[in-house]
Amino acid sequence: MDETEFWELVDATREAADGDPEEQADLLVDRLLTLDPEMVLDFARHFEARFNRAYTWDLWGAAWILLDGASDDAFDFFRCWLIGQGREVYEGAVHDPDTLADLLADFDEEIDGDGEELGFAADEAYEQLTGTVAPDLGIRPAASEPLGTPIDLESDGVLAERYPKLWDRFRG
């Protein structure tokens, strides 16, 4: 599976789920079950690489604004959700998290921002296909600390200055 096929699966399941991340995860498992186990592992590698790439202070600050606070776990689930939003939103946010203010049509804290199940879709599909737990993916693990310059996530002033569009739209 190449990168284009990865994003096509993400987009197709998001659209079919009308943006509901839990429904998207279920649909993703269903789609992955139609593939051979090696393709499922390829999907998992693409997902994990993007998950790790999004482990940055800049994105954590954006998640903090959108979720009105974000613990370690909440930020993990946010990164899964971000991948589930598709290539344009993901790449835009990784490049400049403040652009999420422009890229997101709306954001409902009750539904959006938590893609925990998306992070397990490939594992679930692989286990159903093979009856075994997915092997190590052979990719470098995420850094122990987020990449970039640390941000004082507790400071409204710092967040408002660093993410003016997000702050104005979602907290202002």
C-alpha positions as CSV (number, residue, x, y, z in Angstrom):
1,M,0.0,0.0,0.0
2,D,1.4,3.4,-1.0
3,E,0.7,6.7,0.6
4,T,-2.0,7.6,-1.9
5,E,-3.9,4.4,-1.2
6,F,-3.5,5.0,2.6
7,W,-5.1,8.5,2.3
8,E,-7.8,7.2,0.0
9,L,-8.9,4.7,2.6
10,V,-8.9,7.4,5.3
11,D,-10.9,9.7,3.1
12,A,-13.4,7.1,2.0
13,T,-14.2,6.0,5.5
14,R,-14.4,9.5,6.9
15,E,-16.9,10.5,4.2
16,A,-19.0,7.4,4.7
17,A,-19.0,8.0,8.4
18,D,-20.1,11.6,8.0
19,G,-17.1,12.6,10.1
20,D,-18.0,10.5,13.2
21,P,-14.6,9.1,14.3
22,E,-16.0,6.0,16.0
23,E,-18.1,5.1,12.9
24,Q,-15.0,5.8,10.7
25,A,-13.0,3.4,12.8
26,D,-15.6,0.7,12.3
27,L,-15.7,1.3,8.6
28,L,-11.9,1.3,8.4
29,V,-11.7,-2.1,10.0
30,D,-14.3,-3.4,7.6
31,R,-12.3,-2.0,4.6
32,L,-9.0,-3.4,6.0
33,L,-10.6,-6.8,6.4
34,T,-10.9,-7.0,2.6
35,L,-7.1,-6.7,2.2
36,D,-4.4,-9.2,2.8
37,P,-2.6,-9.1,6.1
38,E,0.6,-7.5,4.6
39,M,-1.5,-4.6,3.2
40,V,-3.0,-4.1,6.6
41,L,0.5,-3.9,8.1
42,D,1.4,-1.4,5.4
43,F,-1.6,0.7,6.4
44,A,-0.5,0.4,10.1
45,R,3.0,1.6,9.2
46,H,1.6,4.7,7.3
47,F,-0.7,5.5,10.2
48,E,2.0,5.0,12.9
49,A,4.5,7.1,10.9
50,R,2.0,10.0,10.7
51,F,1.0,9.6,14.4
52,N,4.7,9.9,15.4
53,R,5.3,12.9,13.0
54,A,2.4,14.7,14.7
55,Y,4.0,14.4,18.1
56,T,5.0,18.1,18.4
57,W,4.6,20.8,20.9
58,D,3.0,23.0,18.2
59,L,0.2,20.5,17.6
60,W,-0.3,19.8,21.3
61,G,-0.9,23.6,21.8
62,A,-3.5,23.5,19.0
63,A,-5.2,20.4,20.6
64,W,-5.2,22.2,23.9
65,I,-7.2,25.0,22.5
66,L,-9.6,22.9,20.6
67,L,-10.2,20.4,23.4
68,D,-10.0,23.1,26.2
69,G,-7.1,21.1,27.6
70,A,-5.4,17.9,26.5
71,S,-3.7,15.3,28.7
72,D,-1.1,13.0,27.2
73,D,-3.8,10.4,26.3
74,A,-6.1,13.1,24.9
75,F,-3.3,14.4,22.7
76,D,-2.6,10.8,21.5
77,F,-6.3,10.4,20.6
78,F,-6.3,13.9,19.0
79,R,-3.4,12.8,16.7
80,C,-5.4,9.7,15.6
81,W,-8.4,12.0,14.9
82,L,-6.2,14.4,13.0
83,I,-5.0,11.6,10.7
84,G,-8.6,10.6,10.2
85,Q,-9.4,14.1,8.9
86,G,-7.4,13.3,5.7
87,R,-4.3,14.4,4.0
88,E,-5.1,18.1,3.5
89,V,-6.1,18.7,7.1
90,Y,-3.3,16.6,8.5
91,E,-0.5,18.1,6.4
92,G,-1.8,21.6,6.9
93,A,-1.9,21.1,10.7
94,V,1.5,19.5,10.8
95,H,3.0,22.4,8.8
96,D,1.1,25.2,10.7
97,P,-1.3,24.1,13.5
98,D,-3.0,27.5,13.5
99,T,-4.4,26.8,10.1
100,L,-6.8,24.3,11.7
101,A,-8.9,27.4,12.3
102,D,-9.3,27.6,8.5
103,L,-9.2,23.8,7.7
104,L,-12.0,22.7,10.0
105,A,-15.5,23.5,9.0
106,D,-16.6,23.0,12.6
107,F,-15.4,21.3,15.7
108,D,-17.6,19.6,18.3
109,E,-15.7,18.7,21.4
110,E,-18.2,15.9,22.0
111,I,-17.4,14.1,18.7
112,D,-14.3,15.7,17.3
113,G,-10.7,15.5,18.5
114,D,-10.9,11.9,19.8
115,G,-9.9,9.3,17.3
116,E,-8.7,6.6,19.8
117,E,-10.5,3.8,17.9
118,L,-8.8,4.9,14.6
119,G,-5.5,4.2,16.2
120,F,-6.5,0.5,16.8
121,A,-8.3,-0.2,13.4
122,A,-5.3,-1.8,11.7
123,D,-4.4,-3.9,14.8
124,E,-8.0,-5.1,15.0
125,A,-8.3,-6.0,11.3
126,Y,-4.9,-7.8,11.4
127,E,-5.9,-9.9,14.4
128,Q,-9.3,-10.8,12.8
129,L,-7.5,-11.8,9.6
130,T,-4.7,-13.8,11.1
131,G,-5.8,-14.8,14.6
132,T,-2.6,-13.3,15.9
133,V,-1.4,-9.9,17.2
134,A,0.2,-7.7,14.7
135,P,4.0,-7.9,14.7
136,D,6.4,-5.0,15.3
137,L,6.0,-2.6,12.4
138,G,9.7,-2.0,12.1
139,I,9.5,1.8,12.2
140,R,11.2,4.1,14.6
141,P,9.2,4.9,17.7
142,A,8.1,8.4,18.5
143,A,10.5,10.6,20.5
144,S,10.1,10.5,24.2
145,E,9.2,14.2,24.3
146,P,7.2,16.2,21.7
147,L,9.4,17.7,19.0
148,G,9.9,21.4,18.9
149,T,10.0,24.2,21.5
150,P,7.9,23.4,24.7
151,I,4.9,25.6,25.2
152,D,3.3,26.6,28.5
153,L,-0.1,25.0,27.7
154,E,-1.6,26.4,30.9
155,S,-1.0,30.0,29.8
156,D,-3.9,31.6,27.8
157,G,-1.7,34.5,26.8
158,V,0.9,32.2,25.3
159,L,-1.7,30.2,23.5
160,A,-3.5,33.2,22.2
161,E,-0.3,34.7,20.9
162,R,1.0,31.5,19.3
163,Y,-2.3,30.5,17.7
164,P,-4.2,33.7,17.0
165,K,-6.7,32.2,14.5
166,L,-7.5,29.1,16.6
167,W,-7.8,31.2,19.7
168,D,-10.1,33.8,18.1
169,R,-12.3,31.1,16.5
170,F,-12.6,28.6,19.3
171,R,-11.7,30.4,22.6
172,G,-12.0,34.1,21.9
